[in-house]
Amino acid sequence: MTHHKHPFQRPVSRREMLDICKCGFGSVAMVSLFGSLLPSCSNATRGKDDLINHLTRGSIAPGFIPKAKNIIFLYMDGGVSQVDSFDPKPRLEKENGSDPSSKFKVDATQFNNVGKILKSPWSFSKHGECGMDVSELFPHIATCVDDMALIRSMVSNFPEHTNANYFLHTGSGLQGRPSMGAWVNYGLGSENNNLPGYVLLDGGLIPPGGLDNFKNGFLPAAFQSSILHTGAEPIANIKPIDSIAGIQEEKLAFLKRRDKTLLSSLGAADEVESAISNYEMAYKMQSSIPELTDFKEESEAIKKLYGLDSQDPHTRSYGAQCLMARRLVERGVRFIELTCPSVGNGADRWDQHANLKLGHESNAHAVDQPIAGLLKDLKLRGLLDETLVVWTGEFGRTPFAQGDDGRDHNPSAFSMWMAGGGVKGGTIFGTTDDYGYRVVDNPVTIHDLHATMLHLLGVDHKQLTFRFGGRDFRLTDVHGNVVKDILA
């Protein structure tokens, strides 16, 4: 006689099967009713409601309530000088023109053209109830400090732009990993079925490392960034070329049939499934993007707040990006990143190896008013509490000159700030030495930054994983701690 330790180890009759499964029929019906809100099994697109996301994707369900629904990542390409922006150092003025090697150990720099200690060309003053020191480079952002958590103790692992950019965006200094926006898109998706979950607003400068800073890596291709440009045509082919209604739908239906035929012979293939998903999203964006980019409904006061009336065309350009970012947040896009405009005048990004004063002033003038306008507009609309705004570059700069009037790269200390969703406004965290050269207290790594961003979205960075090459990968790899001191 055969003994079965578990009822499913023996044949089950039809009557027993129906009795066991009867309670599941309601769930099947619910999936049918709410199918548009639930993730697709084929492309892992997340649903419309966070609760449903957590129920249907248990691997990332947090044990805490998310503070933010969206992230706006303000990427300051090139590396803003911390001692000229948010980390004042009176000692630089006192010892201006001195040999730095007589004061502290000087590390090897990118170009090894070490000049004298260089004081900041700009004065600092205290702002807000918190009394945060801000350089005169940022008079508009200075009015928002009580909503900001400033971290003065950021460190990076890389002193060169390309690797540092990969590290900032993907958590790895090597090319090919998924970007942070792709991870967020993979984990939470978009709340809007007609817009992608991850949008890159292109200001005109592609950073060192190229578009791989914003790609999906080994995640399914449907999670990579969708790039929108400023101007009349934010994305190519946004207007249908077929003048007769229905022709485009027939073409897309034909492509979908052909792709599904291919899938039936290949089996599961991310390239084909993502292509199908991207065709469908592109079709939806033909109706959603024109409405998104039409600012006619915005009041003149709001346009002025963002600097759209500025005499500086770069301020107007970045102001349009910031206004677009707010409109994307309103429409449920999870992750929006803005790149810097090309300000000309030989001021290459924030990367001033020479002409520090001209370069930093040109870049600051382009972004200062629009960023402050964005923060104030989000707050006015009640969106700042649920939107995390992040401002940072890939590393900082040296407190001594490169040559006569520039600053070289410095991964050992830089400043960044966050505002909005779940952040304790008016906070200053971390300390650098008297020269702003090295972190001396509470260092914060890029992995810590990523862990904190995910935490505020309600995601445990240790549980957001993807199986690839025989191991589970995550944005923070095997590192990262949430910076709890800056949380509300």
N, C-alpha and C positions, 0 to 999 in steps of 0.2 A: 504494500500500500504506500502511495506517495503522500508525504506530509508537506503542507504548504504553510510557511511561517507568516506570510502576508497574503491577504485576499487577492491581490493583483498578480500573485505568482501562479494562480490557477485560471483556467478559462472562465470568462464571465458571461452569463446569459444576457440576452437582450433586456429582459425585465430588470435584472440587477444593474445593468449599465444605465438604463433610464432612471432608476431610483437613485444611483450615485450622482448622476450629472444633472438632475432636474433643477437644482438650485443655480446652476450656471447659465441656464437659458435666459434669465433676466439680464445677466451681464452682457450676453451676446446682443440682446435687443438694445441695451444702453449704448453699446459701441456703435450700432447701426444708427441710433438716433443722434449721437453726438460725434459721429465720425469726423466731421469737419474740424472738431476741436482737438482730436486725438492725434498723436504722432503717427506718421506713415511708417510702416515696418520696413519699407524698402529704402527710404532715404534718411531715416532718423530725424525728420523734421519735428521740432517740438510743437506742442499744442498752444492754444490761445490763453489758457488759464494756468497760473503757477501751480495751483492745487492739483490739477489734472496732470501737469508735468511730473510732480512728485509722486503721484500715485502710479503713473505709467512708466516711470523711470526710477525705480527704487534704488538704483546704484548711486544716485546723487541726491536722494532725498535728505535734506538737512535736518538736524535736530534743533534748529533755531529759525526764527522768523526773519526773512530777508528785509533789510532796511532800504535797499535800492532795487529798482526795476530795470534801470538803464545805466549805461556808462557813456560819458562823453570824454574821450581821451584827446587832450590838447598836446600834441607832440611838438616840442620845441627842438627841431632838427639842428644838430651841430654842437649842442652843449652850451647852455647859458652859464655865464660866470656867476658862481654863488656869492662871491665877495663883492659883486657889483649889482646884486639884485635883492637877495633876502637874508644875507648873512654878513652884516657889517663887521669890519675888523679895524678898529682905530689904530692898532699897532702897525698896519700897513702904511698909514699916513705918517706915523712917527718915524718909521724906518725906511721910508721911501728913498730909493736910490742906493740902498745898501746891498752888499753881496749876499744873496740868500744862503749860500753854502757856509757862511760864517755864523748863521743864525740857526739853521736846522739841516738835517740830512736831505739832500735833494735827490729824488729818484730820477731815473732815466725818463726822458720825455719823448714824445713822438718824433720831434725834429732835433732834440738835443741842442737847441739854440737858446741857452739859458741866459737871460738878462738879469737886470737888477730887480729888487723888490719894487712892485708897482702899486701905488695907492689907487683906490677907486676914483675915477673921474667924476663920480656922482655922489651927492650927499644923501644921507639917510635921515628919515624922521619917523617918529612913532605914530601909529594910526589905530583907530578903533578903540573900543573899551578895553581890549586885550593889550594894547600898547605894542603891537607888532612893528618891528623895524622894517621898512620897505624903502628901496631906492627910489630916487626921483625919476628913474626910468619908467616906473609904473604908477603914475598918479591915479589912474582910474581903478586898477586892481586894488590899490591901497584902500579904497573906500569899501571894500568887501571883506576885509581881513577877519571880521568877527564871524564870518561864515566859513573860514578856511582853517584847515589843520596843516601847519607848515612843518615839514620834516627837513631838518638841516643836516642830517647824518646819513644821507644816502651814499652807498658805495657800489661800484661796478667791478666786474672781473676783467674788463677789457679796456685798453687805452686807445683803441683804434676804432674809427667810425663803423665800419662794416660789421665787425664782430660784436661791438657794443650795441649796435642797432638790432642785430639778430637776438642778442641776449635780452634786451629790453622788450622786444616784441614777442619772442617765442620761448624765453627761459633757457635758451641754449645759444652759445656763441657760434654754433655751426649752422650752415645753411640747411634748410629742408624740414625743420620742425613746424608744427602748426602754430599760427599766431594766436595771441591771447584772445583776439576777437573771434577767431574760428573756434576756440575752445568754448567761449561763452555762447556762441551760436549753436554749437554741438550740444551743449548742456541745457540751454534754455530756449533757444530758437527765438522767433519773432512773434510778437502779439498781433501782427498784421499779416494776413495771408497774401496781401498784394505787394508787400515789400520784403526784401531780404532781412535777415536778422543781424547782419554785419555790413555796415556801409563805411567806405573810406571816402571822405571829402577831399579831393585833390586840390591843393592850393597852388600847384604849379611846379613844385620841387619833388622829384623822386629821390628819397634818401639813399646814401651809400648802402649797398646790399640789395637795392632794387625792390621789385614787387614781392620778392620772397619774404619780406618783412610782414606781408599781409595775406599770405597764402594759407591753404589748409594743410600743407604737409602731408602726413599719412592719414589724416581724417578724410572722410568722403568729400569729394570736390564741391558738393553743394554748400559746404560751410565756409568757403573762402569769401573774401570781401567782394562786394560789388562797388566799383569805383564810380563816383559821381563827380563831374567837373562843374565849376562855376560858369555861368554864361547861359546863352540861349539854348544850347543843346547839351545838357548835363551828361548824357550818355548816347552813344552812337545808335542810330536806327530807332530812336524812340518813337518816331512817327512811322506808321505803316506805309509801305511803298505801294501796296495794292489799293487802288482807288475804289474797287468794287467790294462792298461789304460781303463778308463770308469767305472770300478767297483765302485770306490768311489763316482763318480757322481750318479750312480744308487742308491747307498745306501742313499745318501743325498736326492735324489728325493723321495725315499720311505719314509724317515723320514718326509719330508715336507708334503707329502700327508697325512700321519697319523696325523701329528700335525694340519693340516687344517681341517681334519675330526673332530678332538677333538674340535677345535675352533668353528666349526659350531654348535656343540651341547652345548658348554659352553657359547658362546658369547665371547665378548672381555675379554681376560685374559692375563695380562702382562707377567706372567710366561711363557706361551706358545709362545706368540709373541716374547718375548726376546730370548727364546731358538731358535726359527727359525732364528732370526737375528744373533745370536751368531754362529749357525752352518754355516750360509752363510759367515760370516766374517772369521771364522776359516779356511774355505776352501780357501778364497782369500789370507789369510796370509801365507798359505803353499807355495805360489809363491812369495809373496812380502817380507817376513821376511828373507829368505836366501840371497837375494840381498841386503837387508838393512844392514845385519850384516857382509857382506863381505867387509873388509877394503882394499882389494888388489888394488883397484883403487886410494886409498889415497897415496899421495906422502910421501916419507920418512921425508921430512921437516915438513909436517903436523903431522905425527905421533910423531915426536920428540917434536913439539910444545905442544902436549897434555901430554907428559911425558910417552909415550908408550915404550921408551927406558930406563926408570928409573931403577935404581938398587932396588928401593923399589917396591915390588909386589903390594902393596896397591895403590901406585901412578899409576901404570900401569892399575890396575883394574878400578880405578875411572876415569882415562884418557879415557879408552874404553867407559865408560858410557857417558862421556861428548861428545866424538866424535859421539857416537850413537845418543845423543840428537840433535846435529847439523844436522845429516842425517835425523832424524825424522822431524825436522822443515822444511828441504828442501822438504820433501814429504807431507807437509800439515797437520801434526798432531797438533792439537790445544794446548793440555796441556800435558807437559812431566814433571814428577817429578823424581828426583834422590834421593835415600837413600844412607847413608854412608857405606863405607866398614868396615869390622871388622878388626881393625888394630892390635889386639893381645896385648901382653905385659901388660895385665891387664888394658889396657886403654879402658874402656867401653864407646864407643861413645865419646861425648864431656862431659860426665857426671862425672867430676872429683871431687868426694867427698874426694879423697886423691890423692897423686901423680899428682898434677896439672901440673907440668912442663913436666913430661914424657907423660901424657895423651894428653895435648893440643898440644905438639910438634908432637906427632905421628899422631894425626888426621889432624893437619894443613899440615904436609908434604904430607899426602895422597891426599889432595884436592886442595892445593894452585896452583900448576903448571897446573893441568888439567882445573881448573876454569878460570885462566888467559888465557890459550890456547883457551878455548871455546869463551871467549869474543873477543879475537883478531881475531880468525878465522871467527866468525860471522861478525865482522866489515870489515874484508878483502873482504868478499863475498857480502857485501851490505845487509846482513841479520839482523844486529844488530838494525837498525832503525825500523824494523818491528817485532822484537822479544823482549819480555820483560823477562829479567833474574832476578829472585828473590832469594836472599840468606838470610836465617834466621833459627833460632832455635825456640823452643817453649817458652823459657823464658831466663833470664840471670842468673848471679851468684852473690853471696855476695862479698862485698869488704873486708870482714874479713874472716879469715880462718875457715874451719870446721876441728876441730882438729888442726893439725900443718901445713899441706901442701895441703889442699883441699879447695874447695869453695862450699857452699850449694846453693840451688835453690833461685832465686830472681825474682819474677814476676813483681816487681815494677819498673824495668828499664832494658832494654837490647837494643842492637844495631842490625840493619839489613840494607841491602842495595838492591837497584834495579838498573838495567842498561838497556839501550836499548830503545825499542819502546815507545816514548813519554816522557821519563824521562829527566830531566835537569841535565846533567852530571856535576860533580864537586860541587854538592850541599851538604851542611851539614844542617840538619834540627833537631831541638829539642835539649834540654839541660838537663843534669842530675846535681845533686848536686856535691859538691866538692869531694865526695867519690864515685860517680857513683852508689849510692844506690837507690835514688828515682828520678823520673822525676820532674823537676821544671818548665819546659817551653815546650809548644806545645806537650802534650802527644798524642800519636798515638795508638789507640786500634787495636786489631785484626780485628774488624768489619771495621775500617777505611782502613786497609790494603786491605781487600777483596773488599771494595767499589772502591778503587783506581785501583786495578788490573782489575776489570770488566770495569771500566771507560776507561782505556787504550785500552781495547778490543772493545770499542764502545758500551758497554752495560750499561744501567742505572740499578744500583743494586736494585733500588726500584721497577723496572718493571719486573725483571727476577723472576717470581713467579711460584709456583706449588701448586695446590689445593690438600690438604690432611687433613683428619680428621676434615673437616668442616671449614678450614681456609686456607688462602693463605700464604704459607711459602716462604721465600727467604733465600739466603746464609747469608745475614746480619741481618736477623730477623727484628727487628724494629729499628735497630741502624745503625751506619756507616756514615762517611762523607769522601768525596774524599779529599786527601791531595794535594791541588792544588799548594802549594808552591814548590813541587818537580817536577811539570810537565813542560815540555818544552814549 
